[in-house]
Amino acid sequence: MKYTEKLNLKKPEEEDFISVSDYTDNMEIIDQAVTDASQKADDATSTAASATTAAQNAQTAAREATGSAQSAIIAADEAKKAADANKKELGNKVTAEKGKGLSECNYTKEEKNKLAGIQTMRGTDGEENGKEGLVPAPKADDAGSFLHSSGTWSPIWLEYVTAARLVKMVWNGGSSGVIIPEANTDNAGLMPASMYDRMRTIQSIDGVDFSGTETVSHYAVCNTSGATTAKAVTITGFKLTAGARITVRFNYANTATNPTLNVNATGAKPIYYKNSNIPAELIEQYTVLELVYSGSYWYVVGNMNILTKGDSINVECFTAGYVTSMGQEVQFCIPVSTPIVGCTSAKIESATGLQIRQNGNYVYGGNASTLVAASSYRSLINRNMVSVTAAMPNTTNAINNAPCGVRAALKLTFS
């Protein structure tokens, strides 16, 4: 039996008998050798890592040392510069001499006393707070004065030279002025004398005098009772002229026929709406009317959205009626949505006429497409209802004292 040189493994020869234990022993030896070699490799790796870390730490320490050295060099350079600057400043110093101050101008105590004698004053700088300055203060009675070049306080005042339109600032011994131009359409300035004279002349604006000293008002309140025809009001400065315009509030509803208005006792003038006397019931309590004087009447300004004397409307309606007077007349009512004021009747004219039906029949000669014009009409107004009586030209198919259906196309003119 022979053995290997390094691991002493069993190495049988030809004549040796080999047992399992020989192989087992060899494997144990090999396994141990491999384990030992692996441990040595790990130890070597750890040693190398420690050496690397140490090298890095040494390198960092070297850099820090270099930085500290550079900072020390910079600090030394700055210290040298400061020392050089101080040395230069010290080179400019003034050497003290007995009997002299620091100025080579030889500032004396006498001159110091002169300055000490100057009083301080607080003058305005355009703000509420003043500023102190080395200026002699004025006396109490020098208020409104200015400091003259002579060193004295002089009074100052303004003058205006009318003929020259010159505004002057005057003081003792002198003055300064500026000419103010007259105003025109292109430039601001003083009012020309001609314009001033016109402005002093009282003018009338819509019947009320304007003097430039009082407020112009065209408003009045009427406290005249409703039953009194002549209403009266007062407006300061009023003059009765054509085109005069006023606004009146009536505190009482009017019940008088054809009311009038008397302003400042200038005379009672009729109040007109459109082209006739205003209907009595149109002036309700607290009604406010704007009125303009024509020279004869006070006209209500604008349209009051009513129907009154002289107004006309065209109506077409379908309503119920009644045949009477032996079949010769048809009576029916026309409702009107717009208020009818101051009217008792209306003139009625056929626009296209009437279409009357009874018991399914057309009467008075009409048909589905033909309307019949009445011979004449009578009317009566009750509030907003117009009652119409139409006298028909014939009695064809008419049943007396019986209801009927009415289609009416008429023109109504109120009176």
GIZITA-V527796 format. One record per residue. N is the residue number from 1. RES is the residue in three letters. OMEGA is omega as a letter, one per 30 degrees, with the letter a starting at -180 (NA if undefined). Layout:
((N/RES/OMEGA) (N/RES/OMEGA))
This chain:
((1/MET/l) (2/LYS/a) (3/TYR/l) (4/THR/a) (5/GLU/a) (6/LYS/a) (7/LEU/l) (8/ASN/l) (9/LEU/l) (10/LYS/a) (11/LYS/a) (12/PRO/l) (13/GLU/a) (14/GLU/a) (15/GLU/a) (16/ASP/l) (17/PHE/a) (18/ILE/l) (19/SER/l) (20/VAL/a) (21/SER/l) (22/ASP/l) (23/TYR/a) (24/THR/a) (25/ASP/l) (26/ASN/a) (27/MET/l) (28/GLU/a) (29/ILE/a) (30/ILE/a) (31/ASP/a) (32/GLN/a) (33/ALA/l) (34/VAL/l) (35/THR/a) (36/ASP/a) (37/ALA/l) (38/SER/l) (39/GLN/a) (40/LYS/l) (41/ALA/l) (42/ASP/l) (43/ASP/a) (44/ALA/l) (45/THR/a) (46/SER/l) (47/THR/a) (48/ALA/l) (49/ALA/l) (50/SER/l) (51/ALA/l) (52/THR/l) (53/THR/l) (54/ALA/l) (55/ALA/l) (56/GLN/l) (57/ASN/l) (58/ALA/l) (59/GLN/l) (60/THR/l) (61/ALA/l) (62/ALA/l) (63/ARG/a) (64/GLU/l) (65/ALA/l) (66/THR/l) (67/GLY/l) (68/SER/a) (69/ALA/l) (70/GLN/l) (71/SER/l) (72/ALA/l) (73/ILE/a) (74/ILE/a) (75/ALA/l) (76/ALA/l) (77/ASP/l) (78/GLU/l) (79/ALA/l) (80/LYS/l) (81/LYS/a) (82/ALA/l) (83/ALA/l) (84/ASP/l) (85/ALA/l) (86/ASN/l) (87/LYS/a) (88/LYS/l) (89/GLU/l) (90/LEU/l) (91/GLY/l) (92/ASN/a) (93/LYS/l) (94/VAL/a) (95/THR/a) (96/ALA/l) (97/GLU/a) (98/LYS/l) (99/GLY/a) (100/LYS/l) (101/GLY/a) (102/LEU/a) (103/SER/l) (104/GLU/l) (105/CYS/l) (106/ASN/l) (107/TYR/a) (108/THR/l) (109/LYS/l) (110/GLU/l) (111/GLU/l) (112/LYS/a) (113/ASN/l) (114/LYS/l) (115/LEU/l) (116/ALA/a) (117/GLY/l) (118/ILE/a) (119/GLN/l) (120/THR/l) (121/MET/l) (122/ARG/a) (123/GLY/a) (124/THR/l) (125/ASP/a) (126/GLY/l) (127/GLU/l) (128/GLU/a) (129/ASN/l) (130/GLY/l) (131/LYS/l) (132/GLU/l) (133/GLY/a) (134/LEU/l) (135/VAL/l) (136/PRO/a) (137/ALA/l) (138/PRO/l) (139/LYS/a) (140/ALA/a) (141/ASP/l) (142/ASP/l) (143/ALA/a) (144/GLY/l) (145/SER/l) (146/PHE/a) (147/LEU/a) (148/HIS/l) (149/SER/l) (150/SER/a) (151/GLY/l) (152/THR/l) (153/TRP/a) (154/SER/l) (155/PRO/l) (156/ILE/a) (157/TRP/a) (158/LEU/l) (159/GLU/l) (160/TYR/l) (161/VAL/a) (162/THR/a) (163/ALA/a) (164/ALA/a) (165/ARG/a) (166/LEU/l) (167/VAL/a) (168/LYS/l) (169/MET/a) (170/VAL/l) (171/TRP/a) (172/ASN/l) (173/GLY/a) (174/GLY/l) (175/SER/l) (176/SER/a) (177/GLY/l) (178/VAL/a) (179/ILE/l) (180/ILE/a) (181/PRO/l) (182/GLU/l) (183/ALA/l) (184/ASN/a) (185/THR/a) (186/ASP/a) (187/ASN/l) (188/ALA/l) (189/GLY/a) (190/LEU/l) (191/MET/l) (192/PRO/a) (193/ALA/a) (194/SER/l) (195/MET/l) (196/TYR/l) (197/ASP/l) (198/ARG/a) (199/MET/l) (200/ARG/l) (201/THR/a) (202/ILE/l) (203/GLN/l) (204/SER/l) (205/ILE/a) (206/ASP/l) (207/GLY/a) (208/VAL/a) (209/ASP/l) (210/PHE/l) (211/SER/a) (212/GLY/a) (213/THR/a) (214/GLU/l) (215/THR/l) (216/VAL/l) (217/SER/l) (218/HIS/a) (219/TYR/l) (220/ALA/l) (221/VAL/a) (222/CYS/l) (223/ASN/l) (224/THR/a) (225/SER/a) (226/GLY/a) (227/ALA/a) (228/THR/a) (229/THR/a) (230/ALA/l) (231/LYS/a) (232/ALA/l) (233/VAL/l) (234/THR/l) (235/ILE/a) (236/THR/l) (237/GLY/a) (238/PHE/l) (239/LYS/a) (240/LEU/l) (241/THR/l) (242/ALA/a) (243/GLY/l) (244/ALA/a) (245/ARG/l) (246/ILE/l) (247/THR/a) (248/VAL/l) (249/ARG/a) (250/PHE/a) (251/ASN/l) (252/TYR/l) (253/ALA/a) (254/ASN/l) (255/THR/a) (256/ALA/l) (257/THR/l) (258/ASN/a) (259/PRO/l) (260/THR/l) (261/LEU/l) (262/ASN/a) (263/VAL/l) (264/ASN/l) (265/ALA/l) (266/THR/l) (267/GLY/a) (268/ALA/a) (269/LYS/a) (270/PRO/l) (271/ILE/a) (272/TYR/l) (273/TYR/a) (274/LYS/a) (275/ASN/l) (276/SER/l) (277/ASN/a) (278/ILE/l) (279/PRO/a) (280/ALA/a) (281/GLU/a) (282/LEU/l) (283/ILE/l) (284/GLU/l) (285/GLN/l) (286/TYR/l) (287/THR/l) (288/VAL/a) (289/LEU/l) (290/GLU/a) (291/LEU/l) (292/VAL/a) (293/TYR/a) (294/SER/a) (295/GLY/l) (296/SER/a) (297/TYR/l) (298/TRP/a) (299/TYR/l) (300/VAL/a) (301/VAL/l) (302/GLY/a) (303/ASN/a) (304/MET/l) (305/ASN/l) (306/ILE/l) (307/LEU/a) (308/THR/a) (309/LYS/l) (310/GLY/l) (311/ASP/l) (312/SER/l) (313/ILE/l) (314/ASN/a) (315/VAL/l) (316/GLU/a) (317/CYS/l) (318/PHE/a) (319/THR/l) (320/ALA/l) (321/GLY/a) (322/TYR/l) (323/VAL/a) (324/THR/l) (325/SER/l) (326/MET/l) (327/GLY/a) (328/GLN/a) (329/GLU/l) (330/VAL/l) (331/GLN/l) (332/PHE/a) (333/CYS/l) (334/ILE/l) (335/PRO/l) (336/VAL/a) (337/SER/l) (338/THR/a) (339/PRO/l) (340/ILE/a) (341/VAL/l) (342/GLY/a) (343/CYS/l) (344/THR/a) (345/SER/l) (346/ALA/l) (347/LYS/a) (348/ILE/l) (349/GLU/l) (350/SER/l) (351/ALA/l) (352/THR/l) (353/GLY/a) (354/LEU/l) (355/GLN/a) (356/ILE/l) (357/ARG/l) (358/GLN/l) (359/ASN/l) (360/GLY/a) (361/ASN/l) (362/TYR/a) (363/VAL/l) (364/TYR/l) (365/GLY/l) (366/GLY/l) (367/ASN/a) (368/ALA/a) (369/SER/a) (370/THR/l) (371/LEU/a) (372/VAL/l) (373/ALA/l) (374/ALA/l) (375/SER/l) (376/SER/l) (377/TYR/l) (378/ARG/a) (379/SER/l) (380/LEU/a) (381/ILE/l) (382/ASN/a) (383/ARG/a) (384/ASN/l) (385/MET/l) (386/VAL/l) (387/SER/a) (388/VAL/l) (389/THR/a) (390/ALA/l) (391/ALA/a) (392/MET/a) (393/PRO/l) (394/ASN/l) (395/THR/a) (396/THR/l) (397/ASN/a) (398/ALA/l) (399/ILE/a) (400/ASN/l) (401/ASN/l) (402/ALA/l) (403/PRO/l) (404/CYS/l) (405/GLY/a) (406/VAL/l) (407/ARG/a) (408/ALA/l) (409/ALA/a) (410/LEU/l) (411/LYS/a) (412/LEU/l) (413/THR/a) (414/PHE/a) (415/SER/NA))
